[in-house]
Amino acid sequence: MGEVSEFPVRVYYEDTDAGGIVYNANYLKFMERARTEFLRAGGIEQDVLLHAGLAFVVSRTEIDFRSAARFNELLTVLTQVTEVKRASMRFSQQILAADGRLITQAMVQIACVSHPQMKPVAIPEKIKGVLLSAR
């Protein structure tokens, strides 16, 4: 596998349930932010893609919850491209606590689609090059 991108996330009160534990769906939000920043670091801005009639959408997610994160913890989301196909890409993501404890890990498959038709289309070569260089 290739280059690993790191993205810091602080757990805010709004991210937690009444017990101060991160609500499970919020881990997906943390991972989404990390993938967006990963793409941005490669010069890929999703709002520009939308104006060009393309969108990246999640088509599949597998997630394993290993430990709980709590209010005010500083987490790190690790993001890595593991596969690039004609119209899709796959990311491996992990969320770690500051002490190195694995909070959750996931495989996220992203499809490239025409917008607003939402039909699969080939990933533009320039973007594919950025993704492949990160592998």
One Martini backbone bead per residue (centre of mass of N, CA, C, O) as a GRO file, in nm:
protein
  135
    1MET     BB    1   0.103   0.032   0.007
    2GLY     BB    2   0.075   0.365   0.054
    3GLU     BB    3   0.018   0.660   0.137
    4VAL     BB    4  -0.035   0.834   0.449
    5SER     BB    5  -0.293   1.016   0.582
    6GLU     BB    6  -0.334   1.286   0.820
    7PHE     BB    7  -0.620   1.361   1.048
    8PRO     BB    8  -0.740   1.579   1.273
    9VAL     BB    9  -0.965   1.517   1.564
   10ARG     BB   10  -1.199   1.666   1.765
   11VAL     BB   11  -1.406   1.593   2.028
   12TYR     BB   12  -1.723   1.692   2.057
   13TYR     BB   13  -2.011   1.711   2.219
   14GLU     BB   14  -2.188   1.675   1.950
   15ASP     BB   15  -2.050   1.374   1.899
   16THR     BB   16  -2.214   1.278   2.147
   17ASP     BB   17  -2.359   1.123   2.387
   18ALA     BB   18  -2.477   1.120   2.711
   19GLY     BB   19  -2.191   0.956   2.788
   20GLY     BB   20  -1.945   1.076   2.596
   21ILE     BB   21  -1.979   0.908   2.337
   22VAL     BB   22  -1.927   0.838   2.026
   23TYR     BB   23  -2.124   0.839   1.773
   24ASN     BB   24  -2.109   0.614   1.521
   25ALA     BB   25  -2.167   0.808   1.267
   26ASN     BB   26  -1.925   1.012   1.321
   27TYR     BB   27  -1.694   0.845   1.201
   28LEU     BB   28  -1.782   0.893   0.907
   29LYS     BB   29  -1.736   1.198   0.915
   30PHE     BB   30  -1.437   1.193   0.975
   31MET     BB   31  -1.363   1.033   0.715
   32GLU     BB   32  -1.473   1.235   0.511
   33ARG     BB   33  -1.285   1.467   0.584
   34ALA     BB   34  -1.021   1.313   0.523
   35ARG     BB   35  -1.078   1.261   0.221
   36THR     BB   36  -1.108   1.556   0.139
   37GLU     BB   37  -0.817   1.639   0.228
   38PHE     BB   38  -0.670   1.441   0.053
   39LEU     BB   39  -0.769   1.558  -0.216
   40ARG     BB   40  -0.682   1.852  -0.170
   41ALA     BB   41  -0.373   1.786  -0.151
   42GLY     BB   42  -0.406   1.686  -0.472
   43GLY     BB   43  -0.602   1.915  -0.615
   44ILE     BB   44  -0.898   1.811  -0.525
   45GLU     BB   45  -1.208   1.967  -0.586
   46GLN     BB   46  -1.542   1.900  -0.539
   47ASP     BB   47  -1.676   2.163  -0.641
   48VAL     BB   48  -1.543   2.155  -0.920
   49LEU     BB   49  -1.660   1.886  -1.006
   50LEU     BB   50  -1.957   1.966  -0.994
   51HIS     BB   51  -1.930   2.189  -1.217
   52ALA     BB   52  -1.832   1.941  -1.420
   53GLY     BB   53  -2.036   1.685  -1.352
   54LEU     BB   54  -1.908   1.560  -1.081
   55ALA     BB   55  -1.898   1.276  -0.843
   56PHE     BB   56  -1.841   1.155  -0.515
   57VAL     BB   57  -1.955   0.833  -0.394
   58VAL     BB   58  -2.074   0.623  -0.172
   59SER     BB   59  -2.101   0.253  -0.220
   60ARG     BB   60  -1.914   0.143   0.028
   61THR     BB   61  -1.907  -0.003   0.370
   62GLU     BB   62  -1.660  -0.111   0.609
   63ILE     BB   63  -1.695  -0.158   0.970
   64ASP     BB   64  -1.488  -0.139   1.273
   65PHE     BB   65  -1.538  -0.152   1.615
   66ARG     BB   66  -1.296  -0.129   1.894
   67SER     BB   67  -1.344   0.160   2.029
   68ALA     BB   68  -1.391   0.435   2.237
   69ALA     BB   69  -1.472   0.763   2.204
   70ARG     BB   70  -1.428   1.084   2.364
   71PHE     BB   71  -1.467   1.360   2.495
   72ASN     BB   72  -1.189   1.565   2.386
   73GLU     BB   73  -1.050   1.394   2.200
   74LEU     BB   74  -0.765   1.314   2.008
   75LEU     BB   75  -0.766   1.236   1.670
   76THR     BB   76  -0.666   1.006   1.400
   77VAL     BB   77  -0.693   1.001   1.049
   78LEU     BB   78  -0.634   0.738   0.833
   79THR     BB   79  -0.538   0.753   0.479
   80GLN     BB   80  -0.577   0.510   0.201
   81VAL     BB   81  -0.502   0.398  -0.105
   82THR     BB   82  -0.590   0.065  -0.255
   83GLU     BB   83  -0.781   0.145  -0.512
   84VAL     BB   84  -0.801   0.177  -0.881
   85LYS     BB   85  -1.047   0.238  -1.109
   86ARG     BB   86  -1.228   0.358  -1.356
   87ALA     BB   87  -1.502   0.438  -1.137
   88SER     BB   88  -1.316   0.371  -0.877
   89MET     BB   89  -1.241   0.371  -0.519
   90ARG     BB   90  -1.022   0.275  -0.242
   91PHE     BB   91  -1.032   0.297   0.116
   92SER     BB   92  -0.829   0.313   0.399
   93GLN     BB   93  -0.940   0.343   0.746
   94GLN     BB   94  -0.832   0.508   1.053
   95ILE     BB   95  -0.889   0.543   1.407
   96LEU     BB   96  -0.694   0.723   1.646
   97ALA     BB   97  -0.565   0.765   1.934
   98ALA     BB   98  -0.316   0.928   2.101
   99ASP     BB   99  -0.220   0.630   2.223
  100GLY     BB  100  -0.291   0.429   1.953
  101ARG     BB  101  -0.567   0.347   1.967
  102LEU     BB  102  -0.810   0.159   1.816
  103ILE     BB  103  -1.126   0.257   1.714
  104THR     BB  104  -1.139   0.241   1.386
  105GLN     BB  105  -1.221   0.058   1.079
  106ALA     BB  106  -1.213   0.103   0.709
  107MET     BB  107  -1.393   0.052   0.406
  108VAL     BB  108  -1.405   0.274   0.115
  109GLN     BB  109  -1.622   0.315  -0.155
  110ILE     BB  110  -1.584   0.506  -0.458
  111ALA     BB  111  -1.780   0.679  -0.690
  112CYS     BB  112  -1.799   0.791  -1.019
  113VAL     BB  113  -2.028   1.053  -1.118
  114SER     BB  114  -2.275   1.194  -1.264
  115HIS     BB  115  -2.400   1.538  -1.260
  116PRO     BB  116  -2.728   1.449  -1.171
  117GLN     BB  117  -2.762   1.138  -1.278
  118MET     BB  118  -2.584   0.910  -1.129
  119LYS     BB  119  -2.367   0.791  -1.328
  120PRO     BB  120  -2.123   0.607  -1.417
  121VAL     BB  121  -1.777   0.722  -1.445
  122ALA     BB  122  -1.484   0.810  -1.532
  123ILE     BB  123  -1.196   0.886  -1.408
  124PRO     BB  124  -1.004   1.128  -1.441
  125GLU     BB  125  -0.675   1.119  -1.522
  126LYS     BB  126  -0.567   1.330  -1.323
  127ILE     BB  127  -0.692   1.194  -1.072
  128LYS     BB  128  -0.576   0.914  -1.111
  129GLY     BB  129  -0.281   1.006  -1.080
  130VAL     BB  130  -0.304   1.096  -0.786
  131LEU     BB  131  -0.401   0.825  -0.671
  132LEU     BB  132  -0.164   0.645  -0.777
  133SER     BB  133   0.067   0.810  -0.633
  134ALA     BB  134  -0.056   0.728  -0.337
  135ARG     BB  135   0.007   0.410  -0.370
   0.00000   0.00000   0.00000
